[in-house]
């Protein structure tokens, strides 16, 4: 085989890895890390520091890519037994476990490297951020509440975004992080409803499998009510202006829409709620929060 032909599979493996980690779903967490980072910049010197914002982006995408790859690797046998996930790359052979681990470790190195370039505190805390990313896929094997672990993992994004800029702990960032974690944990409750029968059959633990779909849907509604309250708290704590509150109204409307199209006995529109509505929520609040900071004096 020539060296040219030997190189041909490489792009295919890269594309398969990007599909494996669903790289486009970074849209769920990135906007909130940006909100935290930009708010910290506003409080620091009212200037956008593009280099730091780029490093925050690299950190977020690197850690999320590592987390998704590890999730898929650990869950590949469960995925093979679930009709909904049986076409995932590690199940079909489109991606080997070896190459998935290679991609995961590269993403981890990128994350740690970007954290080191930000400040010493980010580097010191970076290994701690990795822990729930690895624990989460195992959660469904020992607890009925794996979404709580997922929420903890996601809550670290805004906290990390703030630390990246200030180098100091911020309880305002914790409020935003809790909002994001509870939000994502809530819609994962809805998403898990699709697999109730399979999960019960193969022994996967989750709120829907243990307590039923109605309980999971109501749990998601409670989570999103708490999320809205935490967003309000964050806005008050950071002295947010009119555009932020407009964004929060839009988010509240999106939550109401999401829960109007997903009902305990009608899960036909779960994907619309999960992907479209939740992606819109993150982007809408980020745009409004950015406009608010710009109006209040943040300099580009």
C-alpha positions as CSV (number, residue, x, y, z in Angstrom):
1,X,0.0,0.0,0.0
2,X,1.4,3.4,-0.9
3,X,1.8,6.2,1.6
4,X,-0.8,8.2,-0.2
5,X,-3.4,5.5,0.0
6,X,-2.5,4.8,3.6
7,X,-3.4,8.4,4.5
8,X,-6.9,8.2,2.9
9,X,-8.7,6.7,6.0
10,X,-7.5,9.5,8.2
11,X,-10.2,12.1,7.2
12,X,-12.8,9.4,7.6
13,X,-11.6,8.7,11.2
14,X,-11.6,12.4,12.0
15,X,-15.2,12.9,10.7
16,X,-16.3,9.7,12.6
17,X,-14.8,11.1,15.8
18,X,-16.5,14.4,15.4
19,X,-19.8,12.6,14.8
20,X,-19.0,10.4,17.9
21,X,-18.6,13.4,20.2
22,X,-21.4,15.4,18.5
23,X,-19.2,18.5,18.3
24,X,-22.0,20.7,17.2
25,X,-23.7,20.3,20.7
26,X,-21.0,22.5,22.2
27,X,-23.7,25.2,21.6
28,X,-25.5,24.0,24.8
29,X,-22.7,24.9,27.2
30,X,-20.5,27.5,25.5
31,X,-22.9,30.4,25.6
32,X,-23.0,30.3,29.4
33,X,-19.2,30.1,29.8
34,X,-19.1,33.2,27.5
35,X,-21.7,35.0,29.7
36,X,-19.6,34.3,32.8
37,X,-16.3,35.3,31.1
38,X,-17.7,38.5,29.6
39,X,-19.4,39.5,32.9
40,X,-16.0,39.0,34.7
41,X,-14.3,41.2,32.0
42,X,-17.0,43.8,32.5
43,X,-16.4,43.9,36.3
44,X,-12.6,43.8,35.8
45,X,-11.9,46.6,33.3
46,X,-14.9,46.7,30.9
47,X,-12.8,45.4,28.0
48,X,-13.2,42.2,26.0
49,X,-10.0,40.3,26.1
50,X,-10.2,38.2,22.9
51,X,-7.2,36.0,23.7
52,X,-8.6,34.9,27.0
53,X,-12.0,34.3,25.3
54,X,-10.4,32.1,22.7
55,X,-8.7,30.1,25.5
56,X,-12.0,29.7,27.3
57,X,-13.5,28.4,24.0
58,X,-10.6,25.9,23.6
59,X,-11.0,24.8,27.2
60,X,-14.7,24.2,26.9
61,X,-14.6,22.4,23.6
62,X,-11.6,20.3,24.7
63,X,-13.2,19.2,27.9
64,X,-16.6,18.5,26.4
65,X,-14.9,16.5,23.6
66,X,-13.0,14.5,26.1
67,X,-16.2,13.9,28.1
68,X,-18.3,12.8,25.2
69,X,-15.6,10.5,23.8
70,X,-15.2,8.8,27.2
71,X,-18.9,8.6,27.6
72,X,-19.3,6.8,24.3
73,X,-16.3,4.5,25.0
74,X,-17.6,3.4,28.4
75,X,-21.2,3.1,27.2
76,X,-20.5,1.2,23.9
77,X,-21.8,-2.1,25.2
78,X,-25.0,-0.5,26.5
79,X,-25.4,1.4,23.3
80,X,-25.2,-1.8,21.3
81,X,-28.2,-3.2,23.2
82,X,-30.4,-0.1,22.7
83,X,-32.0,0.2,19.3
84,X,-31.9,4.0,19.5
85,X,-28.1,4.1,19.9
86,X,-27.1,0.9,18.0
87,X,-25.9,3.0,15.1
88,X,-23.3,4.9,17.1
89,X,-19.8,4.8,15.7
90,X,-18.2,2.6,18.3
91,X,-21.0,0.1,17.9
92,X,-21.0,-0.1,14.1
93,X,-17.2,-0.1,13.9
94,X,-17.0,3.3,12.0
95,X,-14.6,4.3,14.9
96,X,-12.4,2.0,16.8
97,X,-12.0,2.2,20.6
98,X,-8.3,2.8,20.1
99,X,-8.9,5.8,17.9
100,X,-11.7,7.1,20.2
101,X,-9.2,7.0,23.1
102,X,-6.6,8.8,21.0
103,X,-9.1,11.6,20.2
104,X,-10.2,11.8,23.9
105,X,-6.6,12.1,25.2
106,X,-5.7,14.7,22.6
107,X,-8.8,16.7,23.7
108,X,-7.7,16.3,27.3
109,X,-4.2,17.6,26.6
110,X,-5.7,20.6,24.7
111,X,-7.9,21.4,27.6
112,X,-5.1,21.2,30.2
113,X,-2.8,23.2,27.9
114,X,-5.4,26.0,27.5
115,X,-6.1,26.0,31.2
116,X,-2.3,26.4,31.9
117,X,-2.2,29.4,29.6
118,X,-5.1,31.1,31.4
119,X,-3.8,31.3,35.0
120,X,-2.4,29.0,37.8
121,X,-5.8,28.6,39.5
122,X,-7.4,27.3,36.3
123,X,-4.6,24.8,35.8
124,X,-4.8,23.7,39.5
125,X,-8.6,23.1,39.3
126,X,-8.6,21.6,35.8
127,X,-8.0,18.0,36.9
128,X,-11.0,18.3,39.3
129,X,-13.2,19.3,36.4
130,X,-12.3,16.1,34.6
131,X,-13.6,13.9,37.5
132,X,-17.4,14.2,36.9
133,X,-16.8,13.8,33.2
134,X,-15.5,10.3,33.8
135,X,-17.8,9.4,36.6
136,X,-21.0,10.4,34.8
137,X,-21.1,7.5,32.3
138,X,-20.8,5.1,35.2
139,X,-23.6,6.9,37.1
140,X,-26.3,5.0,35.3
141,X,-24.8,1.8,36.8
142,X,-25.1,2.8,40.4
143,X,-27.6,5.5,40.9
144,X,-31.1,6.4,39.7
145,X,-30.0,10.0,39.4
146,X,-27.2,10.1,36.9
147,X,-28.6,13.5,35.7
148,X,-27.4,15.0,39.0
149,X,-23.8,14.0,38.0
150,X,-24.3,15.4,34.5
151,X,-25.6,18.7,36.1
152,X,-22.5,19.0,38.3
153,X,-20.3,18.5,35.3
154,X,-22.1,21.1,33.3
155,X,-22.2,23.6,36.2
156,X,-18.5,23.9,36.0
157,X,-18.5,25.7,32.7
158,X,-19.6,29.1,33.8
159,X,-17.5,28.8,37.0
160,X,-14.5,28.0,34.9
161,X,-15.3,30.8,32.4
162,X,-15.2,33.3,35.3
163,X,-12.1,31.9,36.9
164,X,-10.4,32.1,33.5
165,X,-10.7,35.9,33.5
166,X,-10.5,36.9,37.2
167,X,-8.3,34.1,38.6
168,X,-10.6,34.3,41.7
169,X,-13.6,32.4,43.0
170,X,-17.0,34.0,42.3
171,X,-20.3,33.1,43.9
172,X,-22.1,34.9,41.1
173,X,-20.5,32.4,38.7
174,X,-21.7,29.5,41.0
175,X,-25.2,30.8,40.7
176,X,-25.0,30.8,36.9
177,X,-23.3,27.4,37.0
178,X,-26.1,25.9,39.1
179,X,-28.7,27.3,36.7
180,X,-26.9,25.7,33.8
181,X,-26.4,22.4,35.6
182,X,-30.0,22.1,36.7
183,X,-31.2,23.2,33.2
184,X,-29.2,20.5,31.4
185,X,-30.0,17.9,34.1
186,X,-33.7,18.7,33.6
187,X,-33.7,18.3,29.9
188,X,-31.7,15.1,30.1
189,X,-34.5,13.8,32.3
190,X,-36.8,14.3,29.3
191,X,-34.3,12.8,26.9
192,X,-33.9,9.7,29.0
193,X,-37.6,9.0,28.7
194,X,-37.0,7.6,25.2
195,X,-35.1,4.6,26.6
196,X,-37.3,3.5,29.6
197,X,-38.2,0.1,28.3
198,X,-34.7,-0.7,27.1
199,X,-33.1,0.6,30.3
200,X,-35.4,-1.5,32.5
201,X,-34.6,-4.6,30.3
202,X,-30.8,-4.2,30.4
203,X,-30.5,-2.8,33.9
204,X,-29.6,0.8,33.2
205,X,-30.6,3.1,36.0
206,X,-32.4,6.5,35.5
207,X,-35.2,8.5,36.9
208,X,-37.6,7.5,34.1
209,X,-36.7,3.8,34.5
210,X,-37.1,3.8,38.3
211,X,-40.0,6.3,38.8
212,X,-41.7,6.4,35.4
213,X,-42.0,8.9,32.6
214,X,-44.6,11.2,34.3
215,X,-42.3,11.6,37.3
216,X,-39.4,12.4,35.0
217,X,-41.3,15.0,33.0
218,X,-42.6,16.7,36.1
219,X,-39.0,16.5,37.5
220,X,-37.8,18.3,34.4
221,X,-40.5,21.0,34.9
222,X,-39.3,21.6,38.5
223,X,-35.7,21.7,37.3
224,X,-36.5,24.4,34.7
225,X,-38.5,26.4,37.2
226,X,-35.5,26.4,39.4
227,X,-33.3,27.3,36.5
228,X,-35.4,30.3,35.8
229,X,-35.2,31.4,39.4
230,X,-31.5,31.0,39.4
231,X,-31.2,33.1,36.3
232,X,-33.2,35.8,38.0
233,X,-30.8,35.6,41.0
234,X,-27.8,35.8,38.8
235,X,-29.2,38.9,37.0
236,X,-29.9,40.6,40.4
237,X,-26.5,39.7,41.8
238,X,-24.6,41.1,38.7
239,X,-26.8,44.2,38.3
240,X,-28.1,43.1,34.9
241,X,-29.9,45.6,32.7
242,X,-32.9,45.5,30.4
243,X,-31.5,43.3,27.7
244,X,-30.6,40.5,30.1
245,X,-34.2,40.6,31.5
246,X,-35.5,40.5,28.0
247,X,-33.4,37.4,27.3
248,X,-34.7,35.8,30.5
249,X,-38.3,36.4,29.3
250,X,-37.4,34.7,26.0
251,X,-35.9,31.8,27.9
252,X,-39.0,31.4,30.1
253,X,-41.1,31.4,27.0
254,X,-38.9,28.7,25.5
255,X,-39.2,26.6,28.6
256,X,-43.0,26.9,28.5
257,X,-43.0,25.9,24.8
258,X,-40.6,23.0,25.5
259,X,-42.9,21.6,28.1
260,X,-46.0,22.1,26.0
261,X,-44.7,19.8,23.3
262,X,-43.4,17.1,25.6
263,X,-45.9,15.3,27.6
264,X,-45.7,12.0,29.6
265,X,-47.8,10.1,27.0
266,X,-46.4,11.9,23.9
267,X,-42.7,11.8,23.4
268,X,-42.8,12.3,19.6
269,X,-41.3,15.7,19.8
270,X,-38.5,15.0,22.3
271,X,-35.8,15.7,19.7
272,X,-37.2,19.1,18.9
273,X,-37.3,20.0,22.6
274,X,-33.9,18.6,23.2
275,X,-31.9,19.9,20.3
276,X,-33.8,22.8,18.8
277,X,-35.3,24.5,21.8
278,X,-32.4,24.0,24.2
279,X,-29.9,25.2,21.6
280,X,-32.1,28.3,21.1
281,X,-32.2,28.9,24.9
282,X,-28.4,29.1,25.2
283,X,-27.9,31.3,22.2
284,X,-30.8,33.7,23.0
285,X,-29.7,34.3,26.5
286,X,-26.1,34.8,25.4
287,X,-27.0,37.4,22.8
288,X,-29.2,39.3,25.2
289,X,-26.6,39.2,28.0
290,X,-23.9,40.4,25.5
291,X,-26.1,43.3,24.4
292,X,-26.8,44.2,28.0
293,X,-23.1,44.3,28.8
294,X,-22.3,46.3,25.7
295,X,-25.0,48.8,26.5
296,X,-23.7,49.1,30.1
297,X,-20.2,49.9,28.9
298,X,-18.3,46.7,27.8
299,X,-15.8,47.7,25.2
300,X,-15.2,45.4,22.2
